[in-house]
């Protein structure tokens, strides 16, 4: 009987010890760690409305025609440098999406009509769906997003036009990293 109790309590003790270690680790970080949750996900169906695909890509194409800075890419390999986990990449894109909405699309909403009036609510809906997506303070993510913001601000209005011109890339990246689609839509960063 004692052997039976000992073998049953061994996994329980191990589980309790692991839990205590986790609590100690979080306390040592002063609660700075917020776990990644399943809230860093979008539904693939969010990206399947043909009209929104058409509006997004047409808007990006129109803005690209006004984009005279051809040697800078905002949504590309450099943005994802050092961030390999899919949920972290989705969180990074959430940050880029929020910046795009707040600092570019809303202030520029009177331009590129009629496409802008359809695309802004679509991206706002995605932002709202990702609002509960959190990541612990990751230096790579914050640095990469800040670099994008600094580049856009440095370029001024031309940077804002570039952001609009890359909405198609943001659309593809959000779909790829947050909705976990098949490789058919794979974008080569």
C-alpha positions as CSV (number, residue, x, y, z in Angstrom):
1,X,0.0,0.0,0.0
2,X,2.8,2.4,0.9
3,X,4.5,1.7,-2.5
4,X,1.2,2.4,-4.3
5,X,0.9,5.8,-2.5
6,X,4.5,6.6,-3.2
7,X,4.1,6.0,-6.9
8,X,0.9,7.9,-7.2
9,X,2.2,10.9,-5.3
10,X,5.4,11.1,-7.4
11,X,3.7,12.7,-10.5
12,X,1.7,15.0,-8.2
13,X,4.9,16.2,-6.5
14,X,6.6,16.8,-9.8
15,X,3.6,18.8,-11.1
16,X,3.5,20.9,-8.0
17,X,7.3,21.5,-8.2
18,X,7.0,22.6,-11.8
19,X,4.1,24.9,-10.9
20,X,6.1,26.5,-8.1
21,X,9.1,27.0,-10.4
22,X,6.8,28.7,-13.0
23,X,5.4,31.0,-10.3
24,X,8.9,31.8,-9.0
25,X,10.1,32.6,-12.6
26,X,7.1,35.0,-13.1
27,X,7.7,36.7,-9.7
28,X,11.4,37.1,-10.6
29,X,10.3,38.9,-13.8
30,X,8.0,41.1,-11.6
31,X,5.0,40.0,-13.7
32,X,6.4,41.4,-16.9
33,X,5.6,38.3,-18.8
34,X,2.2,38.0,-20.4
35,X,1.8,34.7,-22.0
36,X,1.0,34.4,-25.7
37,X,-2.6,33.3,-26.0
38,X,-4.7,31.9,-28.7
39,X,-6.1,35.4,-29.2
40,X,-3.2,35.9,-31.7
41,X,-5.3,34.3,-34.4
42,X,-7.6,35.3,-37.2
43,X,-10.0,33.1,-39.1
44,X,-9.1,32.2,-42.7
45,X,-12.6,33.3,-43.6
46,X,-11.7,36.9,-42.7
47,X,-9.6,36.9,-45.9
48,X,-11.9,35.2,-48.3
49,X,-14.3,37.9,-49.4
50,X,-13.4,38.5,-53.0
51,X,-14.5,42.2,-52.9
52,X,-12.2,43.1,-50.0
53,X,-9.3,41.3,-51.7
54,X,-10.0,43.3,-54.8
55,X,-10.3,46.6,-53.0
56,X,-7.2,46.0,-50.9
57,X,-5.0,45.1,-53.9
58,X,-6.4,47.8,-56.1
59,X,-5.8,50.4,-53.4
60,X,-2.3,49.2,-52.9
61,X,-1.7,49.3,-56.7
62,X,-3.0,52.9,-56.9
63,X,-0.8,54.0,-54.1
64,X,2.2,52.2,-55.6
65,X,1.8,54.4,-58.7
66,X,2.3,57.5,-56.5
67,X,5.1,55.9,-54.5
68,X,8.4,57.3,-55.8
69,X,10.6,55.5,-53.2
70,X,11.4,52.2,-54.8
71,X,14.4,51.2,-52.8
72,X,12.6,50.8,-49.4
73,X,10.3,47.9,-48.5
74,X,8.4,48.1,-45.2
75,X,6.7,44.7,-45.1
76,X,9.5,42.3,-45.9
77,X,12.3,40.1,-44.4
78,X,13.7,42.9,-42.4
79,X,10.5,43.4,-40.5
80,X,10.5,39.8,-39.3
81,X,14.2,39.6,-38.6
82,X,14.8,37.7,-35.3
83,X,11.2,36.6,-34.9
84,X,10.6,33.0,-35.8
85,X,7.6,31.9,-33.8
86,X,4.3,32.3,-35.7
87,X,2.4,33.8,-32.7
88,X,5.1,36.4,-32.2
89,X,5.0,37.2,-35.9
90,X,1.3,37.7,-35.7
91,X,1.7,39.9,-32.7
92,X,4.3,42.0,-34.6
93,X,1.8,42.3,-37.5
94,X,-0.9,43.4,-35.0
95,X,1.5,46.2,-34.0
96,X,2.1,47.1,-37.6
97,X,-1.7,47.0,-38.4
98,X,-2.5,49.3,-35.5
99,X,0.2,51.7,-36.6
100,X,-1.1,51.5,-40.2
101,X,-4.6,52.3,-39.1
102,X,-3.9,55.0,-36.6
103,X,-1.0,56.8,-38.2
104,X,-1.7,56.3,-41.9
105,X,-5.1,55.0,-43.1
106,X,-7.3,57.2,-40.8
107,X,-5.4,60.4,-41.5
108,X,-5.3,59.6,-45.2
109,X,-8.9,58.3,-45.4
110,X,-10.0,61.1,-47.8
111,X,-7.5,59.9,-50.4
112,X,-7.7,56.9,-52.8
113,X,-11.5,56.7,-52.8
114,X,-13.7,54.7,-53.2
115,X,-11.4,51.8,-52.1
116,X,-10.2,53.4,-48.9
117,X,-13.7,53.6,-47.5
118,X,-14.0,49.7,-47.8
119,X,-10.4,48.8,-46.8
120,X,-10.2,50.9,-43.6
121,X,-13.2,49.1,-41.9
122,X,-11.8,45.7,-43.0
123,X,-8.4,46.4,-41.4
124,X,-10.1,47.9,-38.3
125,X,-12.2,44.7,-37.9
126,X,-8.9,42.6,-38.0
127,X,-7.4,45.0,-35.5
128,X,-10.3,44.6,-33.2
129,X,-10.1,40.8,-33.5
130,X,-6.4,40.9,-32.5
131,X,-7.0,43.3,-29.7
132,X,-6.6,40.6,-27.1
133,X,-3.4,39.3,-28.7
134,X,-0.5,40.0,-26.2
135,X,3.1,39.1,-26.1
136,X,5.6,39.5,-23.4
137,X,8.0,42.4,-23.9
138,X,10.1,41.1,-26.8
139,X,12.9,43.4,-27.8
140,X,13.1,42.1,-31.4
141,X,9.4,42.8,-32.0
142,X,9.5,46.3,-30.4
143,X,12.7,47.2,-32.2
144,X,11.5,46.0,-35.6
145,X,8.1,47.8,-35.3
146,X,9.9,51.0,-34.1
147,X,12.3,50.8,-37.1
148,X,9.3,50.6,-39.5
149,X,7.6,53.6,-37.7
150,X,10.9,55.6,-37.9
151,X,11.3,54.8,-41.6
152,X,7.7,55.9,-42.3
153,X,8.1,59.1,-40.2
154,X,11.4,59.9,-41.9
155,X,9.9,59.6,-45.3
156,X,6.9,61.8,-44.3
157,X,4.0,61.8,-46.7
158,X,5.9,59.6,-49.1
159,X,6.2,57.0,-46.3
160,X,2.5,57.1,-45.7
161,X,1.9,56.5,-49.4
162,X,4.4,53.6,-49.2
163,X,2.4,52.1,-46.3
164,X,-0.8,52.3,-48.4
165,X,1.1,50.9,-51.4
166,X,2.1,47.9,-49.3
167,X,-1.4,47.1,-47.9
168,X,-1.5,44.0,-50.2
169,X,1.7,42.8,-48.5
170,X,0.2,43.5,-45.0
171,X,-2.9,41.6,-46.1
172,X,-0.9,38.6,-47.2
173,X,1.3,38.6,-44.2
174,X,-1.6,38.8,-41.8
175,X,-3.3,36.0,-43.6
176,X,-0.1,33.9,-43.5
177,X,1.0,34.5,-40.0
178,X,-2.3,35.0,-38.1
179,X,-4.7,32.7,-40.0
180,X,-2.3,29.9,-40.6
181,X,-3.3,29.2,-44.2
182,X,-1.8,26.6,-46.5
183,X,1.4,27.2,-48.4
184,X,-0.5,28.3,-51.5
185,X,-0.5,31.9,-50.3
186,X,3.1,31.8,-49.1
187,X,4.8,35.1,-49.5
188,X,8.6,35.2,-49.9
189,X,9.7,37.8,-47.4
